Amino acid sequence: MSDVSTALGVRLYPDLVEQGGLAPALTDAAARHQLDVGEVTAPDHGRARFTCAEVSSPRGVVCVGLGSQARYFMIDLRVSGEVQARGDATDLLQVAQVAAAWRAGTTVAELTARFPFMEEMKRYPVAQAG
């Protein structure tokens, strides 16, 4: 069994195994549907090079990982290292659509309204000891 098929699991992600991992598969899905996601990167070593992908833009980073017990894509939208929105998609096209919308300037509120599987992460002020 190849490194990629061992890392991904042929049963859950046969299409990703065939394409060499999550990042190349996401790039391909975006291109097939004419979505501008920019450059899709992945870590350069270990299992994560097949199971993680990132789409960077001046607005922040869309980080994508894989479910291990069932087929789904975990999406984190990070700005300055802080998660602004999070969700799980069942289709790689949905991931590409989220990344393209974010790159195009969609706000977090608009993004969560358009993609019901995404949820805005609420921030609560920390009480100051007085």
Secondary structure, 3 states (H helix, E strand, C coil): CCHHHHHHCCCCCHHHHHHCCHHHHHHHHHHHCCCCCCCEECCCCCCHHHHEEEEEECCEEEEEEECCCCCCEEEEEEECCEEEEEEEECCHHHHHHHHHHHHCCCCHHHHHHHCCCEEECCCCCCCCCC
